[in-house]
Amino acid sequence: MKKFKNMKLAQKMIAICIPILGVCLLLCLGALQVAFKIYDGKLYEKSLQELDFFTQQVNQNLDQVEDMSYNIAMDTKMQERLSEMKSLKKFTAEYSARYRELRMELDRQLMNSDMISSITYSDGYVTAVKVGVDTGSISREREAEILEGFAAEKGAYCLYPPVEDYPYLISGREIRKHIDFTLDDLGTLLFVCDVAGMVERHVDALEADSASLCILADTGVIYEGREGMAAEIPALSGDKGYQVIRADGVPYFLCYLKSSKTGWTYVNTFPYREIYGQNQLLRNLLIAGFLAIFLCSALVFRKLAHGILKPLEQLTESMQIVETGDFKGARSHLDGDVSSDEIGLLAQEFRVSLDKIDNLIHENYEKQILLQDTRYRMLQAQINPHFLYNTLNSINWMIRSQKNREAAEMTVALGDILRAALSRAQYFTIGEELAILKKYIRIQEYRYQRRAVFTVEEDGAAADCVIPHMTLQPLVENAISHCVDKMLTPCAIMVFVRMEKGRIFLTVSDDGPGMTAEELEAVRRFEVRTNGHGIGLKNIYERLHLAFGEEAVFVVESAPGEGTSIRIEIPACRDGELTERGGEIHV
């Protein structure tokens, strides 16, 4: 620490700023890495969601085939027709007519579905009806296996995936007689579906342009979007997941999902760089950008630190000219252990000039502040008697009118206002000033009832800024005197407070009779003294003048029949930020 204390100021700045900048860089890079991992995870999940949506669409098509087989098998007319055919002698005219009707019905059912290639009905003996396109013949062994499966299920729906020698999906069921509840065997319905066509109808749902789809079953490959794709797929565990594989040296993203309905596994692959490669490129660019910013910032800090050193040395040399006095009074407040860097030298030279500055503050400046404070309190005191007289007169009027409850409320409000008005504080916050004003307005609302309508709009951002005490209340009092007391119709008095770009804007306006140009000019020169109006405005202006100097703006605007508006504009200052400044009025 002693070595650091004696380092040059430029070296201190570099030793502090560079590690802080490095920590910020590491935090940014860590946050960036976490954000990209989350984003990658969301992309992986989205890929599975797309595959799940595709799987549901295929399953819906399969459900439609199952529903059609059920509707045909359970149709009452179909059951009656098949029962009648079973009872008729074969190769008779009546049998042939029923045979044609059966073919026409199966043709009609086939036309209602674009997923079924052919429908075959067989009674297991002589009758066999087949409609649809020719999809080739099924081997006897496979056909026997399917019919045995249908018989074992006793009318339930059966589904057989494609095999190598017959690449079509086979499904169907036995037709059981239910119209008389005997459940006699009426034959077998067999549906042949083109799985490849069914899949390709929905493959556009996968967003990746170069995506390849493969459907696997326990019996083998059901669908292969790219030749040889099934051989590239590794062993898959679980019902769903994703991984990165390599085929011919090219990385591929693979996601898979097993259908709970069919037991088939849907596998979707696409080149890794197509989506995730772009993320990786962006990640590398951002990391390179952060590193470049770090290096540039380090160089700027180094140059800036050395640049600050030169002005400080010049300042130190300029302060050496005040080494002419004995400053024992302020030297005791300085740290005796002074470092040997530029700041330490500055403190030693400041020790020389401190006594003279102290004398200037205590002997001259404080005297001026005392005079200004005395003048300020004299101006502030002008408000209180006039306000007290009007308020007590209102309470007296209400007591005479037997409005004791309202008079009590006015008395409590008056006590609060007097307590604030007699406060020794020269400045109140705008929030406190508005609180006093609202109590005053409450008193006047009791007095004038519907003859006066008050509106107060305030900006919460200005609540903690300071203003000379009793600034807004006299303005509202003047508005009542020159508007409500002179009009038979209701009068509106508006108070607006807002803060914008470091300035406070205060406006008190009314819709009263207004003033002529001559009256307005006299008010602006503070020459009108009737009813206390001129004194009130001059008092407020002078207190603003003492507090804010030339930065205070005081505007009086009026026209006959258009009411009067008084606008005050002052800088936004918090407690302790005010300095006594001279100023002038703006009209």
MOJO-V616947 format. One record per residue. N is the residue number from 0. SS is DSSP state (2 for helix, 1 for strand, 0 for the rest). OMEGA is omega in whole degrees, -180 to 180 (NA if undefined). NEAR is the number of other ideal C-beta (glycine too) atoms within 10 Angstrom. Layout:
n ss omega near
N SS OMEGA NEAR
N SS OMEGA NEAR
This chain:
n ss omega near
0 0 179 5
1 2 178 6
2 2 178 6
3 2 -179 12
4 2 -178 13
5 0 178 13
6 0 174 15
7 0 -177 14
8 2 179 18
9 2 179 21
10 2 177 16
11 2 -179 17
12 2 180 18
13 2 -178 18
14 2 180 12
15 2 -172 13
16 2 -176 17
17 2 177 15
18 2 178 10
19 2 179 10
20 2 178 15
21 2 178 13
22 2 178 10
23 2 179 14
24 2 -180 16
25 2 178 12
26 2 179 10
27 2 180 15
28 2 178 16
29 2 178 10
30 2 179 10
31 2 -179 15
32 2 179 13
33 2 -179 10
34 2 -179 12
35 2 177 16
36 2 177 10
37 2 -180 10
38 2 178 14
39 2 179 15
40 2 178 10
41 2 178 10
42 2 178 14
43 2 180 16
44 2 179 12
45 2 178 13
46 2 178 22
47 2 179 16
48 2 177 12
49 2 -180 18
50 2 178 22
51 2 178 15
52 2 179 12
53 2 -180 21
54 2 179 22
55 2 179 14
56 2 178 15
57 2 179 23
58 2 177 15
59 2 177 11
60 2 178 19
61 2 178 21
62 2 179 12
63 2 177 15
64 2 179 20
65 2 179 18
66 2 179 12
67 2 179 20
68 2 179 22
69 2 -179 15
70 2 179 12
71 2 -176 20
72 2 -175 22
73 2 -179 14
74 0 -176 15
75 2 -180 9
76 2 179 10
77 2 179 21
78 2 179 19
79 2 -179 12
80 2 -179 17
81 2 178 23
82 2 180 16
83 2 179 13
84 2 -179 20
85 2 -178 16
86 2 -178 8
87 0 174 16
88 0 -177 7
89 0 174 12
90 0 171 9
91 0 -179 10
92 2 -179 7
93 2 178 11
94 2 180 17
95 2 179 12
96 2 179 12
97 2 178 17
98 2 179 17
99 2 179 11
100 2 178 15
101 2 179 19
102 2 180 15
103 2 179 11
104 2 178 19
105 2 176 21
106 2 180 13
107 2 179 10
108 2 -180 20
109 2 -180 18
110 2 -180 11
111 0 -178 10
112 0 177 17
113 0 -179 12
114 0 -177 17
115 1 179 25
116 1 -180 18
117 1 176 18
118 1 180 24
119 1 174 18
120 1 179 23
121 1 177 17
122 0 178 17
123 0 -178 13
124 0 -174 9
125 0 -171 9
126 0 174 17
127 1 -180 13
128 1 179 18
129 1 177 15
130 1 180 19
131 1 -178 17
132 0 180 10
133 0 -180 9
134 0 -179 16
135 0 -177 9
136 0 178 9
137 0 179 20
138 0 -178 11
139 2 -180 8
140 2 -180 8
141 2 180 15
142 2 178 15
143 2 179 11
144 2 -179 12
145 2 -179 18
146 2 176 17
147 2 178 10
148 2 177 16
149 2 -178 21
150 2 -179 14
151 2 -178 10
152 2 173 13
153 0 176 11
154 0 177 18
155 0 -177 12
156 0 180 18
157 1 -178 19
158 1 180 17
159 1 -178 20
160 0 178 22
161 0 174 21
162 1 -173 17
163 0 -177 8
164 0 177 9
165 1 -170 17
166 0 179 17
167 0 178 19
168 1 -179 23
169 1 178 22
170 1 178 22
171 1 -178 28
172 1 169 21
173 1 177 22
174 1 180 24
175 1 -177 18
176 0 -177 17
177 0 -177 15
178 0 175 12
179 0 176 9
180 0 177 8
181 0 -179 10
182 0 175 12
183 0 179 13
184 1 179 17
185 1 179 24
186 1 -175 20
187 1 172 20
188 1 -180 25
189 1 -180 23
190 1 175 27
191 1 -178 22
192 1 177 22
193 0 -177 19
194 2 -178 20
195 2 178 17
196 2 180 11
197 2 -180 19
198 2 -177 20
199 2 177 13
200 0 -176 15
201 0 -175 17
202 2 178 16
203 2 178 9
204 2 177 14
205 0 -168 18
206 0 -176 11
207 0 -176 15
208 0 -176 8
209 0 -180 10
210 0 177 22
211 1 -176 20
212 1 176 21
213 1 179 22
214 1 -177 23
215 1 174 21
216 1 -180 17
217 0 -178 8
218 0 -180 11
219 1 -177 12
220 1 178 18
221 1 -180 22
222 1 -179 24
223 1 -178 17
224 0 179 18
225 0 -176 14
226 0 180 8
227 0 -177 8
228 2 -178 18
229 2 -179 16
230 2 -179 9
231 2 -176 17
232 0 179 18
233 0 177 8
234 0 -177 4
235 0 -180 16
236 0 179 8
237 0 -178 8
238 0 178 11
239 1 180 14
240 1 178 14
241 1 179 16
242 1 178 13
243 1 179 10
244 1 177 14
245 1 176 10
246 1 -177 16
247 0 178 6
248 0 -178 5
249 1 179 10
250 1 178 13
251 1 172 21
252 1 -177 23
253 1 171 22
254 1 -176 23
255 1 -178 22
256 1 -180 24
257 1 -179 17
258 0 178 18
259 0 -178 9
260 0 -174 14
261 0 -175 18
262 0 179 12
263 0 178 21
264 1 179 20
265 1 -178 23
266 1 178 24
267 1 179 23
268 1 172 23
269 1 -178 21
270 1 -177 18
271 2 -176 17
272 2 -177 15
273 2 179 14
274 2 -172 16
275 2 177 19
276 2 177 13
277 2 176 10
278 2 180 14
279 2 178 13
280 2 178 11
281 2 179 13
282 2 179 17
283 2 179 10
284 2 179 10
285 2 178 16
286 2 178 15
287 2 178 10
288 2 178 10
289 2 179 16
290 2 179 12
291 2 178 10
292 2 179 14
293 2 -179 18
294 2 179 10
295 2 179 10
296 2 178 16
297 2 178 15
298 2 180 10
299 2 179 11
300 2 -179 18
301 2 -179 16
302 2 180 11
303 2 -180 14
304 2 178 19
305 2 178 15
306 2 179 10
307 2 -176 14
308 2 -176 17
309 2 176 10
310 2 179 9
311 2 177 16
312 2 177 14
313 2 178 10
314 2 179 13
315 2 179 17
316 2 -180 11
317 2 -180 10
318 2 -179 17
319 2 -178 12
320 2 -178 10
321 2 -178 16
322 0 -177 11
323 0 -174 8
324 0 178 12
325 0 -174 8
326 0 -178 19
327 2 -176 8
328 2 -177 12
329 2 -177 16
330 2 -179 13
331 0 180 8
332 0 180 9
333 0 179 13
334 0 -179 8
335 0 180 6
336 0 -175 6
337 0 179 14
338 0 -176 15
339 0 177 11
340 0 -176 19
341 2 179 18
342 2 177 15
343 2 177 17
344 2 178 19
345 2 178 17
346 2 179 14
347 2 180 15
348 2 178 19
349 2 177 16
350 2 -178 17
351 2 -175 18
352 2 -173 18
353 2 -178 19
354 2 180 17
355 2 177 14
356 2 180 14
357 2 177 14
358 2 -180 15
359 2 -179 11
360 2 -172 11
361 2 -175 11
362 2 -175 9
363 2 -173 10
364 2 -180 13
365 2 176 11
366 2 178 10
367 2 178 10
368 2 179 13
369 2 178 10
370 2 179 11
371 2 180 14
372 2 178 13
373 2 179 10
374 2 179 13
375 2 -178 19
376 2 177 11
377 2 178 11
378 2 -179 19
379 2 -177 18
380 2 -180 13
381 2 -175 18
382 2 -166 22
383 2 -179 14
384 2 -179 10
385 2 180 16
386 2 -179 20
387 2 -180 14
388 2 -178 11
389 2 -177 17
390 2 179 21
391 2 177 13
392 2 178 10
393 2 179 19
394 2 178 21
395 2 180 11
396 2 -178 13
397 2 178 20
398 2 178 15
399 2 179 9
400 0 178 10
401 0 177 8
402 0 -172 15
403 2 -179 10
404 2 179 8
405 2 179 18
406 2 178 19
407 2 178 13
408 2 178 16
409 2 -180 24
410 2 178 15
411 2 179 12
412 2 179 20
413 2 178 20
414 2 178 11
415 2 -179 13
416 2 -180 23
417 2 178 14
418 2 178 10
419 2 -177 18
420 2 -179 18
421 0 179 10
422 0 179 14
423 0 -180 6
424 0 178 11
425 0 -176 17
426 1 172 19
427 1 171 20
428 1 179 17
429 2 177 25
430 2 178 14
431 2 180 18
432 2 179 24
433 2 177 21
434 2 177 15
435 2 -179 21
436 2 -179 24
437 2 175 15
438 2 178 18
439 2 179 24
440 2 179 21
441 2 178 16
442 2 -177 21
443 2 176 21
444 2 175 16
445 2 -175 18
446 2 -172 20
447 2 -180 17
448 2 -174 9
449 2 -180 7
450 2 -179 17
451 1 177 22
452 1 -177 14
453 1 176 20
454 1 178 11
455 1 176 15
456 1 -174 10
457 1 177 18
458 0 -178 15
459 2 -179 10
460 2 -177 14
461 2 -171 21
462 0 -176 16
463 0 176 13
464 0 -174 24
465 1 -179 23
466 1 176 26
467 1 -176 24
468 0 179 21
469 0 176 28
470 0 -175 23
471 2 -175 22
472 2 178 25
473 2 179 22
474 2 177 23
475 2 178 22
476 2 178 22
477 2 180 22
478 2 178 27
479 2 -177 23
480 2 -174 17
481 2 180 25
482 0 -176 22
483 2 -176 20
484 2 -176 13
485 2 -177 11
486 0 176 15
487 0 179 6
488 0 178 7
489 0 -178 13
490 1 179 23
491 1 178 16
492 1 -175 23
493 1 175 18
494 1 -179 21
495 1 178 16
496 1 178 26
497 1 178 14
498 1 -179 17
499 1 176 12
500 0 175 5
501 0 180 9
502 1 177 15
503 1 179 22
504 1 179 16
505 1 -179 22
506 1 173 18
507 1 -177 24
508 1 177 22
509 1 178 25
510 0 -177 20
511 0 -176 24
512 0 180 17
513 0 -178 19
514 0 173 21
515 0 -179 12
516 2 -180 10
517 2 179 8
518 2 180 16
519 2 180 19
520 2 178 14
521 2 178 15
522 2 -179 22
523 2 178 18
524 0 180 12
525 0 -179 17
526 0 -179 11
527 0 -177 20
528 0 -179 12
529 2 178 9
530 2 177 14
531 2 -174 21
532 2 -178 18
533 2 -179 17
534 2 -179 17
535 2 -179 23
536 2 -179 21
537 2 178 19
538 2 -179 23
539 2 -180 24
540 2 -177 20
541 2 177 19
542 2 173 24
543 2 178 23
544 2 180 20
545 2 -175 21
546 2 -170 25
547 2 177 24
548 1 -176 15
549 0 179 11
550 0 179 14
551 0 178 22
552 1 -178 18
553 1 -173 20
554 1 175 14
555 1 -180 17
556 1 179 17
557 1 176 22
558 0 -179 13
559 0 178 12
560 0 -177 8
561 0 177 14
562 0 -177 22
563 1 179 24
564 1 177 19
565 1 -177 22
566 1 178 16
567 1 177 22
568 1 -178 18
569 1 176 21
570 1 179 16
571 0 -179 17
572 0 173 18
573 0 -179 10
574 0 180 12
575 0 -178 7
576 0 -176 10
577 0 172 17
578 0 -179 9
579 0 -178 16
580 0 174 14
581 1 -179 9
582 0 180 18
583 0 -178 12
584 0 176 18
585 0 -180 11
586 0 NA 13
